[in-house]
């Protein structure tokens, strides 16, 4: 089947809308309320599993230009490429071997395992950091293996790491979800169950200081104050599972050396293996997303309430995605997950969770793209990536401080509708509308050709300052929430097969819509399982799109 046949045109979708469309009134404040979220530069960022970073980036002999193109697409909207955190569970199973010629050697417990049970990496691993120009990284280090030999291997890696990352290092990271060590490892390398926050901080400080000493020998410029910084503590912070508390960890002296770049936490909307997980109930559900993000926001608020916590130390999500355990097929890899991604990212931005590194790895179900062909997954751009692009388009160029947006969640009465507004210098800039009503495009389900795709009409009560202004519309669409291909944003495809991930404008997708705000506001219809971004660009125009 030709790719162009996988996506219904906007005109063909519109012809299937029912005559009676539900209507939602969206009241948009004149100004952003106090406390509205302000995202950091590179809000849209990624976390890549340590073991699979060479797959994503390639090496100097064979760089992965597909991945680089996808990062460049984000830069088109955000002004800079996403930050890349190289870490995850496998960073804590990785041992550096300076004599190893292979970049990485992975050992799997079974042929179907998502992650290696352990790995070794050598100096050539660091070639992968040279394949993506103008990209900045967080480099993960092993904290789990609590042995003298493991600590020495870590220190042995530092000269290679700093030489490769000079000019491209955002921060270091020591350990991945150390708050789960006692709960899950049960090995000689784990800490005792009685391990507390003070013991963790003591060990973390001892190792970070040893790393700084190693840098002073090999890369002294990177050991200076302001250059030597950390993503920490990178806890899972999972309710009922964590052995360590984030606030207690902070108060135990985590930032005693004042070298934290950000306070980083991890979080997922749900767990793929848990019963009752569904697209509509778990991901395409604004109320469920609010509950999930509020859990994070409460952690941030608790930290900021501590007298010693600096007001300018950002709280970020250093790793997360839709469903933990690498996602679930039919859910995490679907267009519905892309819509969840838009909702979750913008809700976090509105709550001052100031950056989100969305995690991925080779063969993972929630990945934004598959970097190489494997026996399990074909190389290509996956549906969730389009959600990343839509978020970047909504937030705009975050490198320009004069145009940094304030992000506001606009409360609606339905679980299945979400709306956001951004303000720049006090003026309404953009609106994002997300229709989360599930529409399943697969034959033999509740939405067959005899049950046409529904839609929702939004009546937008915009500030009077918008009267007479024309707004452009960019749509995030696919054939349905279950679609895993045929996704576009503003009529563009970023498919690998079309132009190696570069944007390709499809001919069968209607775009270029405009709306004009009158005294009564304006209205727009959004099909079920789709989103629309409305951008007030200051141009005048007719009434097209009403």
C-alpha positions in Angstrom: 0.0 0.0 0.0 1.3 3.5 -0.9 1.9 5.6 2.2 -0.3 8.4 0.8 -3.2 6.0 1.0 -2.8 5.5 4.7 -4.1 8.9 5.7 -7.6 10.3 5.1 -7.5 13.8 3.8 -9.1 16.5 6.0 -11.8 16.8 3.4 -12.7 13.1 3.5 -12.7 13.2 7.2 -14.9 16.2 7.3 -17.5 14.5 5.0 -17.8 11.8 7.6 -18.6 14.1 10.6 -22.1 13.8 11.9 -24.4 16.7 11.3 -25.0 17.3 15.1 -21.6 17.9 16.6 -21.1 18.2 20.4 -20.0 21.6 21.4 -17.5 22.8 24.1 -17.1 26.3 25.3 -13.5 27.2 26.1 -13.0 30.4 28.1 -9.6 31.8 27.6 -8.3 34.4 30.2 -7.0 37.8 29.1 -3.7 37.1 30.7 -1.8 34.1 32.1 -2.6 33.6 35.7 0.0 33.9 38.4 2.1 30.8 38.6 1.6 29.8 34.9 4.3 27.4 33.8 7.4 28.7 32.0 9.2 25.9 30.2 13.0 25.7 30.0 14.9 25.8 26.7 14.9 22.3 25.1 11.6 21.4 27.0 11.1 18.7 24.3 14.0 16.4 25.0 14.7 12.7 24.9 16.2 10.0 27.0 17.9 7.1 25.2 18.6 3.8 26.8 22.4 3.6 27.4 22.7 0.2 25.8 21.0 1.4 22.6 22.6 4.8 22.2 25.0 3.4 19.4 21.9 2.2 17.5 20.3 5.7 17.7 23.5 7.7 17.0 25.6 5.3 15.0 29.4 6.0 15.0 31.8 8.2 13.2 32.1 5.7 10.3 28.4 5.2 10.0 26.4 8.1 11.6 22.7 7.6 11.9 21.5 10.5 9.8 17.9 9.4 10.2 18.0 10.1 13.9 19.8 13.4 13.3 17.1 14.5 10.8 14.4 13.8 13.4 16.2 15.9 16.0 16.6 18.7 13.4 12.9 18.7 12.8 12.3 19.5 16.5 14.9 22.3 16.2 12.9 23.9 13.4 10.2 24.7 15.9 12.0 25.0 19.2 15.1 26.8 18.1 17.6 24.2 19.3 17.9 20.4 19.2 16.5 18.3 22.1 18.9 17.5 24.9 19.7 13.8 24.9 20.1 12.0 28.2 22.0 8.7 27.6 21.0 6.5 30.5 18.3 4.3 31.9 18.4 0.9 33.6 21.3 -0.3 31.4 23.6 2.5 32.5 23.5 0.7 35.9 24.4 -2.6 34.3 27.3 -1.2 32.3 31.0 -1.7 33.0 33.7 0.2 31.1 36.6 -2.0 29.7 39.3 0.2 28.3 40.8 -2.6 26.2 37.5 -3.5 24.5 37.5 -2.7 20.8 33.7 -3.0 20.4 31.7 0.0 21.3 29.3 -2.1 23.4 28.8 -5.8 24.0 25.3 -6.7 25.2 24.3 -9.9 27.0 20.6 -10.8 27.1 18.9 -13.2 29.4 16.5 -14.3 26.6 15.9 -13.6 22.9 12.8 -11.5 23.7 14.3 -9.4 26.5 14.0 -5.7 26.0 17.2 -4.8 27.8 20.5 -6.5 28.3 21.1 -8.1 31.7 24.6 -6.7 31.5 26.9 -5.0 29.1 30.5 -3.8 28.7 31.5 -0.8 26.7 34.9 0.4 25.5 36.4 3.7 24.2 34.6 3.4 20.8 31.3 3.7 22.6 32.1 7.4 22.8 32.2 7.8 19.0 28.4 8.0 19.1 28.6 11.4 20.8 30.3 12.8 17.6 27.5 11.9 15.1 24.9 14.5 16.0 26.1 18.1 15.4 24.8 20.9 17.8 23.5 18.3 20.2 24.1 18.4 24.0 24.1 15.3 26.2 23.6 14.0 29.7 26.0 11.1 30.2 24.9 8.3 32.6 27.3 6.5 35.0 26.9 3.2 36.9 26.0 3.6 40.6 24.4 0.2 41.2 27.6 -1.9 41.3 28.9 -1.1 44.7 32.3 -2.7 44.4 35.9 -1.4 44.3 36.4 -2.8 40.8 33.2 -1.2 39.5 34.1 2.2 41.0 37.5 1.9 39.3 35.9 1.0 36.0 33.7 4.1 36.3 36.7 6.3 36.9 38.6 4.7 34.1 35.9 5.8 31.7 36.1 9.5 32.7 39.1 10.5 30.5 37.4 9.0 27.4 34.0 10.5 28.3 35.2 14.0 28.9 37.4 14.1 25.8 34.5 13.0 23.7 31.9 15.3 25.4 33.9 18.5 25.7 31.6 21.2 24.4 28.6 18.9 24.2 28.1 17.9 27.9 25.1 19.3 29.6 25.5 17.3 32.8 26.6 14.0 34.3 24.2 11.5 35.9 25.2 9.0 38.5 22.8 6.1 38.9 19.4 5.3 37.5 16.5 5.0 40.0 18.7 4.2 43.0 15.6 4.4 45.2 14.6 1.0 43.8 17.9 -0.7 44.4 17.0 -2.4 47.7 13.5 -3.3 46.5 14.5 -5.1 43.3 18.1 -6.2 43.1 18.5 -8.7 45.9 22.2 -9.3 45.0 25.5 -8.7 46.6 25.8 -5.4 44.8 22.6 -4.0 46.3 22.4 -1.9 49.4 20.7 -3.3 52.4 17.0 -2.7 52.9 17.9 -0.4 55.7 19.8 1.9 53.4 18.5 5.4 54.0 18.7 8.8 52.4 21.8 9.9 54.4 23.7 6.7 53.3 22.7 7.3 49.7 23.8 10.9 49.7 27.1 10.0 51.4 27.9 7.4 48.7 26.8 9.7 45.9 28.9 12.6 47.2 32.0 10.4 47.6 31.7 9.1 44.0 30.9 12.5 42.4 33.9 14.0 44.2 36.1 11.1 42.9 34.8 11.8 39.4 35.7 15.5 39.8 39.2 14.6 40.9 39.5 12.4 37.8 38.4 15.3 35.6 40.9 17.6 37.2 43.6 15.3 35.8 42.2 14.5 32.4 39.9 17.5 31.5 40.5 20.2 34.1 38.3 22.8 32.3 35.3 20.5 32.9 36.0 20.2 36.6 35.5 23.9 37.3 32.5 25.3 39.1 29.7 25.9 36.6 31.0 23.2 34.2 30.8 20.3 36.6 27.1 19.7 37.1 24.7 16.8 37.6 21.2 15.5 36.8 20.2 14.1 40.2 18.9 12.1 42.0 17.0 10.5 39.1 14.8 8.5 41.4 11.8 6.6 40.1 9.9 8.2 43.0 7.1 5.6 42.5 4.4 5.6 45.2 4.7 2.5 47.4 7.9 1.3 45.7 10.6 3.8 46.4 13.0 3.0 49.3 14.2 6.6 49.4 12.3 9.9 49.7 13.2 12.8 47.4 12.7 15.5 50.0 14.6 13.6 52.7 17.4 13.1 50.1 17.6 16.8 49.4 17.6 17.6 53.1 20.4 15.0 53.7 22.7 17.2 51.6 22.4 16.1 48.0 23.5 19.5 46.8 26.2 20.0 49.4 28.7 20.8 46.7 26.2 23.1 44.8 26.7 21.2 41.6 23.1 20.2 40.6 22.1 21.4 37.2 18.5 20.3 37.8 16.5 18.2 40.3 15.6 15.2 38.1 12.8 12.7 38.7 11.4 9.9 36.7 7.7 9.1 36.0 5.4 7.1 33.8 1.7 7.4 33.3 1.2 3.6 34.0 2.8 0.2 33.9 2.4 -1.8 30.7 2.0 -5.1 32.6 -0.6 -3.9 35.1 -4.2 -5.1 34.6 -6.8 -2.8 33.3 -4.5 -0.6 31.1 -6.3 0.8 28.1 -6.0 3.5 25.5 -9.1 5.4 26.5 -9.0 4.9 30.2 -5.2 5.3 30.9 -3.7 7.4 28.1 -6.5 9.2 26.2 -8.0 10.5 29.4 -7.3 14.0 30.6 -8.5 13.3 34.1 -6.1 10.4 34.4 -3.3 12.5 33.0 -4.0 15.3 35.5 -3.8 12.8 38.4 -0.5 11.5 37.1 1.1 14.9 36.5 -0.3 16.3 39.8 1.7 13.5 41.6 4.8 14.9 40.0 3.8 18.5 40.7 3.3 17.7 44.4 6.8 16.4 44.5 8.1 19.6 43.0 6.1 21.7 45.4 7.3 19.7 48.4 10.9 20.3 47.3 10.4 24.0 46.7 8.8 24.3 50.1 12.1 23.3 51.8 14.0 26.4 53.2 17.3 25.2 51.6 15.9 24.5 48.2 16.9 27.3 45.7 14.0 28.9 43.9 16.0 28.8 40.6 16.8 25.1 40.7 14.4 23.6 38.1 12.4 20.4 38.7 12.4 18.3 35.5 11.4 14.9 34.3 14.6 13.2 33.3 12.9 10.0 32.1 9.4 9.1 31.4 6.8 8.0 28.9 3.4 6.5 28.6 3.7 3.0 30.1 6.7 1.7 32.1 8.3 -1.6 31.2 9.0 -0.3 27.6 5.3 0.1 26.8 2.5 -2.1 25.4 1.8 -3.0 21.8 -1.4 -1.4 20.4 -1.2 1.3 23.1 2.2 2.9 23.5 3.0 2.8 19.8 -0.4 4.2 18.6 -1.6 7.6 17.6 -3.5 7.7 20.8 -0.2 7.7 22.7 0.9 10.6 20.5 -2.2 12.5 21.7 -1.4 11.5 25.3 2.1 12.9 24.7 0.7 16.3 23.7 -1.6 16.4 26.7 1.0 15.2 29.2 3.8 17.4 28.0 1.7 20.6 28.0 0.2 19.8 31.3 3.7 19.3 32.8 4.8 22.6 31.2 1.7 24.3 32.8 2.7 22.9 36.2 6.3 24.1 36.0 7.8 20.7 35.4 10.2 22.5 33.2 11.6 19.8 30.8 10.6 16.3 29.8 13.1 13.8 28.5 10.8 11.2 26.8 12.6 7.8 27.1 13.1 5.3 24.3 15.2 2.4 23.2 15.6 -0.1 20.3 12.4 -2.2 19.9 10.6 -0.4 22.7 6.9 0.0 22.2 6.7 3.7 23.2 9.7 4.8 21.2 9.5 8.0 19.1 11.5 6.2 16.4 13.2 2.9 15.7 16.8 3.8 14.7 17.7 0.5 12.9 16.1 -2.6 11.4 15.9 -5.6 13.8 14.1 -8.9 13.6 11.4 -7.4 15.8 10.8 -3.8 14.6 11.3 -2.1 11.3 13.4 1.1 11.2 11.0 4.1 11.0 9.3 7.1 12.5 6.7 6.0 15.1 3.4 7.7 15.9 4.5 9.2 19.3 7.2 11.3 17.5 4.4 13.4 15.9 3.2 14.4 19.4 6.8 15.6 20.1 6.7 17.8 17.0 3.2 19.2 17.9 4.4 20.1 21.4 7.5 21.8 20.0 5.4 23.8 17.6 3.1 24.9 20.4 5.9 26.1 22.7 7.8 27.7 19.9 11.4 29.1 19.9 12.5 28.7 23.5 16.0 30.1 22.7 14.5 33.6 22.5 13.9 34.8 26.1 11.7 37.6 24.8 9.3 35.1 23.4 9.3 32.5 26.1 5.7 31.4 26.6 3.6 31.0 29.8 1.6 27.8 29.5 -1.9 27.5 30.9 -4.2 24.4 31.2 -7.8 25.5 30.3 -10.1 23.4 32.5 -12.9 21.6 30.6 -15.7 19.5 32.0 -15.0 16.3 30.0 -12.4 13.6 30.6 -12.0 13.3 26.9 -11.2 17.0 26.0 -8.1 19.0 26.8 -7.2 22.6 26.0 -4.1 24.8 26.6 -3.1 28.4 25.9 0.2 30.0 25.7 0.9 33.7 26.4 3.9 35.7 25.2 4.5 39.1 26.9 1.0 39.0 28.3 -0.7 38.4 25.0 -2.5 35.2 23.9 -0.2 33.4 21.4 -1.5 29.9 20.8 -4.2 27.5 21.7 -4.0 23.7 21.6 -7.2 21.6 21.5 -7.0 17.9 22.0 -10.1 15.7 21.3 -9.3 12.5 23.2 -12.5 10.7 22.3 -11.3 7.3 21.0 -11.9 6.5 17.4 -10.7 3.1 16.3 -9.9 2.9 12.6 -9.4 -0.8 12.5 -12.2 -2.9 10.9 -14.4 -5.0 13.0 -14.6 -2.7 16.0 -17.2 -0.3 17.4 -16.4 2.4 14.8 -17.0 0.8 11.4 -18.0 2.5 8.2 -21.6 2.4 9.6 -20.5 4.4 12.6 -18.7 7.5 11.1 -16.1 9.4 12.9 -17.4 12.0 15.4 -16.1 15.4 16.2 -16.3 18.2 18.7 -16.9 21.9 18.0 -15.0 24.2 20.3 -16.4 27.7 20.9 -13.4 29.8 21.8 -14.0 32.8 24.0 -10.8 34.7 23.3 -9.5 38.0 24.8 -10.8 41.1 23.2 -7.2 41.9 22.2 -7.6 39.1 19.6 -10.6 40.7 17.9 -10.0 41.0 14.2 -6.9 38.9 14.3 -6.4 35.9 12.0 -5.1 32.7 13.4 -3.6 29.8 11.4 -4.5 26.2 12.2 -2.1 23.2 12.3 -3.7 19.8 12.7 -2.3 16.6 14.2 -4.2 13.8 12.5 -4.3 10.1 11.6 -6.9 7.6 10.6 -7.7 6.8 14.2 -6.4 6.4 17.7 -5.2 2.9 17.0 -3.2 4.0 13.9 0.5 3.3 14.0 1.3 4.8 10.6 -0.1 7.5 8.4 0.3 10.3 11.0 0.9 13.9 9.9 1.3 17.3 11.6 0.3 20.3 9.5 0.2 18.1 6.5 3.8 16.9 6.9 5.1 13.4 7.2 8.4 12.6 8.8 8.5 9.0 7.6 11.8 7.3 7.2 10.7 5.8 3.8 9.8 9.2 2.3 13.0 11.2 2.9 15.0 9.7 5.7 12.9 11.5 8.4 13.0 15.0 6.8 9.6 16.7 6.4 7.6 15.8 3.3 4.4 17.7 2.5 1.7 15.2 1.5 -0.7 16.2 -1.2 -3.8 14.5 0.2 -3.9 16.4 3.5 -5.8 19.7 3.7 -3.8 22.5 5.4 -3.5 26.2 5.4 -6.8 26.8 7.4 -7.3 30.1 9.1 -9.7 31.5 11.7 -10.6 35.1 12.4 -11.6 36.2 15.9 -14.7 38.3 16.1 -16.5 39.9 19.0 -18.2 36.5 19.7 -14.9 34.7 19.6 -14.5 31.9 17.1 -15.2 28.2 16.7 -13.4 25.2 15.2 -14.3 21.6 14.7 -11.8 18.9 15.8 -12.4 15.3 14.8 -12.3 12.6 17.5 -8.8 11.4 18.2 -7.0 14.4 16.8 -5.7 17.8 17.9 -5.5 21.3 16.5 -3.0 24.0 17.2 -4.3 27.6 16.7 -1.6 30.2 16.3 -2.4 34.0 16.5 0.3 35.3 14.2 -0.9 38.9 14.1 -2.0 38.8 10.4 -5.3 40.1 9.2 -7.5 38.1 6.9 -10.9 36.9 5.9 -13.3 34.6 7.7 -12.0 31.4 6.2 -12.4 28.4 8.5 -15.6 29.6 10.2 
